[in-house]
Amino acid sequence: MTNTDNRIRTTHIGSLPRPPELLELLKDRQDGEDVDEDEWTATVADATRNVLERQAEAGLDVVNNGEQPRVSFNWYVADRLSGIDGKREQELWADLQEFPEYAEETFETDVIDLAMQPVVTGPVEYTGHEEAEAELEEFRDALETVDADFEGTFMTSASPSIVATTHVDDHYDSYEEFLFAVADAMREEYELIAETGMTLQIDAPELLTIGQTAAYADESLEDIRDATRLHVEALNEALENVPAEQVRLHTCWGSYEGPHHLDTDLVEMLPEIYEADITGLSIEQANPRHQHEYRAFAEQPLPDGWTLMPGVVDVKTNIIDHPETIADRLERVADAVDDSTPLVAAPDCGFGTQAGLGMVDPEIAWAKLEALVEGAEIATERVC
């Protein structure tokens, strides 16, 4: 998780564009249609190999499988956890409720309905070993076929609290009981990934977005912080057997092009996030609503030994960030943190967090990642 020389390395945040043929198969699976397993396996293998080749061409240092076989960064767990049956329509996030017509037009996807959330009707246990192992094996096989010398690899996994906040609980007596049941279940996936030697990335946007949810939209800042403390406690319990130096965490204000005017301030939430048993932290810095928040890292310094992965490339528009702009963002962050804090340049979030909802054209997404690498090289000359 740390630099071994004076260079700003590059990575991304997990999801990358999926090919049309894979999106069709994901849609069929979501609709409950039969999918030929040989076709599925071959399509996922091709997509995984291609996404690794594109990462190599872009010049990224730390890579993954682009979440190719997953329908969503969080709802993929519906195929790996027991007790989930059916879906139910849920309220929009608080900022979007003020602009309902915009939300309805913006969040349509042919693969999944983002207004419908899976429902938990029974005990939650981890049943996804076979599927998780297949994804890991596909990734390892693809790595062997790609002519590239990556500096590191990672695999993403949903945090207990993003599962709990985006699934409807119709079984447990309390939210806390539900949350810690999910933590016990997801622990098995975290340990499975860690055993491979890869870095485990925990996807936990809810650590910053909890105030946008229907349950907390009208609550005080202290109530929101209390909820975040509880979420971090559940995460730490699930990570009990995973070395902190092998864990990086991504959080954000939601990977959607919306108003975001009700987002929490980063400086208020960092002390709670710093309690996580991790050593790598990814947070948005290119989002226009939050570009000023590099100052938060000066006011609330990172724990010793942590690596910061600032988001310095936007993932919500088709404007290709200029490498000099990327370098400026990195330089601001570098000035705000301690000189000993390693930086790894990254985008704000994934480019395909929800299959079929591509805010950024696939080829433009890859151009943005190329600009990321160039910007990191410019910033390295300035600050290292």
Backbone hydrogen bonds, N-H to C=O, Kabsch-Sander energy under -0.5 kcal/mol:
donor,donor_aa,acceptor,acceptor_aa,energy
7,R,5,D,-2.0
9,R,7,R,-0.8
9,R,343,L,-0.9
11,T,345,A,-2.2
15,S,13,I,-0.5
16,L,66,G,-1.9
22,L,19,P,-0.7
23,L,19,P,-2.1
24,E,20,P,-2.1
25,L,21,E,-1.4
26,L,22,L,-2.6
27,K,23,L,-2.3
28,D,24,E,-2.2
29,R,25,L,-2.4
30,Q,26,L,-2.4
31,D,27,K,-2.2
32,G,29,R,-1.2
33,E,28,D,-2.6
40,W,36,D,-2.6
41,T,37,E,-2.8
42,A,38,D,-2.3
43,T,39,E,-2.5
44,V,40,W,-2.6
45,A,41,T,-2.2
46,D,42,A,-2.4
47,A,43,T,-2.4
48,T,44,V,-2.6
49,R,45,A,-2.4
50,N,46,D,-2.5
51,V,47,A,-2.4
52,L,48,T,-1.7
53,E,49,R,-2.1
54,R,50,N,-2.3
55,Q,51,V,-1.6
56,A,52,L,-2.2
57,E,53,E,-2.3
58,A,54,R,-2.1
59,G,55,Q,-1.1
60,L,55,Q,-2.0
61,D,10,T,-1.1
62,V,10,T,-2.1
63,V,61,D,-0.5
63,V,152,G,-2.2
68,Q,65,N,-1.3
70,R,67,E,-1.7
73,F,353,T,-2.0
76,Y,72,S,-0.9
77,V,74,N,-1.4
78,A,75,W,-1.6
79,D,76,Y,-1.8
80,R,77,V,-1.9
81,L,77,V,-1.3
82,S,125,E,-2.7
85,D,83,G,-0.5
85,D,119,V,-2.9
88,R,117,Q,-2.2
90,Q,115,A,-2.6
94,A,212,Q,-2.8
97,Q,93,W,-1.7
98,E,94,A,-0.6
98,E,95,D,-0.6
99,F,96,L,-1.5
103,A,99,F,-2.1
104,E,100,P,-2.4
105,E,101,E,-1.7
106,T,102,Y,-2.1
107,F,103,A,-2.0
114,L,107,F,-0.5
114,L,112,I,-0.8
116,M,113,D,-1.6
117,Q,88,R,-2.9
117,Q,115,A,-0.5
119,V,86,G,-2.1
120,V,168,V,-3.9
121,T,83,G,-3.1
121,T,119,V,-0.6
122,G,83,G,-1.4
125,E,123,P,-0.6
127,T,80,R,-2.7
127,T,125,E,-0.6
128,G,80,R,-1.2
132,A,128,G,-3.0
133,E,129,H,-2.8
134,A,130,E,-2.0
135,E,131,E,-2.0
136,L,132,A,-2.3
137,E,133,E,-2.5
138,E,134,A,-2.4
139,F,135,E,-1.9
140,R,136,L,-2.6
141,D,137,E,-2.8
142,A,138,E,-2.1
143,L,139,F,-2.2
144,E,140,R,-1.5
145,T,141,D,-0.9
145,T,142,A,-0.6
146,V,142,A,-1.3
148,A,146,V,-1.8
150,F,148,A,-0.6
151,E,61,D,-1.7
152,G,61,D,-1.4
154,F,63,V,-2.1
155,M,199,T,-2.3
157,S,201,Q,-2.0
159,S,203,D,-2.2
163,V,159,S,-1.6
164,A,160,P,-2.3
165,T,161,S,-2.2
166,T,162,I,-0.9
168,V,118,P,-3.0
170,D,120,V,-2.7
170,D,168,V,-0.7
178,F,174,S,-2.0
179,L,175,Y,-3.1
180,F,176,E,-2.3
181,A,177,E,-1.6
182,V,178,F,-2.2
183,A,179,L,-2.1
184,D,180,F,-2.0
185,A,181,A,-1.7
186,M,182,V,-3.2
187,R,183,A,-1.6
188,E,185,A,-1.3
189,E,185,A,-0.5
189,E,186,M,-0.5
190,Y,186,M,-2.3
191,E,187,R,-2.4
192,L,188,E,-1.8
193,I,189,E,-2.3
194,A,190,Y,-2.5
195,E,191,E,-2.1
196,T,193,I,-1.5
197,G,194,A,-1.7
198,M,193,I,-0.7
199,T,153,T,-2.2
200,L,246,Q,-2.8
201,Q,155,M,-2.8
201,Q,199,T,-0.6
202,I,200,L,-0.6
202,I,248,R,-2.5
203,D,157,S,-2.5
203,D,201,Q,-0.6
204,A,202,I,-0.8
204,A,250,H,-3.3
207,L,204,A,-1.7
208,L,205,P,-2.2
209,T,205,P,-1.9
210,I,206,E,-1.4
212,Q,209,T,-2.7
213,T,209,T,-0.6
213,T,210,I,-1.1
216,Y,213,T,-1.0
217,A,213,T,-1.5
219,E,216,Y,-1.6
224,I,220,S,-2.1
225,R,221,L,-2.6
226,D,222,E,-2.3
227,A,223,D,-2.0
228,T,224,I,-2.0
229,R,225,R,-2.4
230,L,226,D,-2.1
231,H,227,A,-2.2
232,V,228,T,-2.5
233,E,229,R,-2.3
234,A,230,L,-2.1
235,L,231,H,-2.1
236,N,232,V,-2.8
237,E,233,E,-1.9
238,A,234,A,-1.9
239,L,235,L,-1.8
240,E,237,E,-1.1
242,V,239,L,-2.4
246,Q,243,P,-2.0
247,V,244,A,-1.9
248,R,200,L,-2.6
249,L,280,G,-2.8
250,H,202,I,-3.0
251,T,282,S,-2.4
256,Y,254,G,-2.1
258,G,256,Y,-1.4
263,D,260,H,-1.4
264,T,208,L,-0.7
268,E,265,D,-0.9
269,M,265,D,-0.8
269,M,266,L,-1.2
270,L,266,L,-2.0
272,E,269,M,-0.8
273,I,269,M,-1.9
274,Y,270,L,-2.7
275,E,272,E,-1.3
276,A,273,I,-2.0
278,I,276,A,-1.9
279,T,247,V,-2.4
280,G,247,V,-1.0
281,L,307,T,-2.4
282,S,249,L,-3.2
283,I,309,M,-1.0
284,E,251,T,-0.5
285,Q,311,G,-0.9
290,H,287,N,-2.0
291,Q,287,N,-0.8
293,E,290,H,-1.8
294,Y,291,Q,-0.7
295,R,292,H,-1.3
296,A,293,E,-1.2
297,F,294,Y,-1.2
298,A,295,R,-1.0
299,E,295,R,-1.8
300,Q,296,A,-3.0
306,W,303,P,-1.6
307,T,279,T,-3.1
308,L,342,P,-2.4
309,M,281,L,-3.7
311,G,283,I,-2.9
312,V,310,P,-0.7
312,V,346,A,-3.4
313,V,346,A,-0.6
320,I,318,N,-0.5
321,D,319,I,-0.8
325,T,322,H,-0.5
326,I,322,H,-2.4
327,A,323,P,-2.5
328,D,324,E,-2.3
329,R,325,T,-2.3
330,L,326,I,-2.2
331,E,327,A,-2.6
332,R,328,D,-2.4
333,V,329,R,-1.8
334,A,330,L,-2.8
335,D,331,E,-2.1
336,A,332,R,-1.1
336,A,333,V,-0.6
337,V,333,V,-1.5
341,T,338,D,-2.1
344,V,308,L,-2.1
345,A,9,R,-3.0
346,A,310,P,-1.6
348,D,313,V,-2.6
351,F,15,S,-2.6
355,A,71,V,-2.4
357,L,354,Q,-2.3
358,G,356,G,-0.8
359,M,357,L,-0.9
365,A,361,D,-2.6
366,W,362,P,-1.9
367,A,363,E,-1.8
368,K,364,I,-2.4
369,L,365,A,-1.8
370,E,366,W,-2.0
371,A,367,A,-2.1
372,L,368,K,-2.0
373,V,369,L,-1.9
374,E,370,E,-2.1
375,G,371,A,-3.0
376,A,372,L,-2.3
377,E,373,V,-1.8
378,I,374,E,-1.9
379,A,375,G,-2.6
380,T,376,A,-2.2
381,E,377,E,-1.5
382,R,378,I,-1.2
383,V,379,A,-2.6
384,C,380,T,-2.1
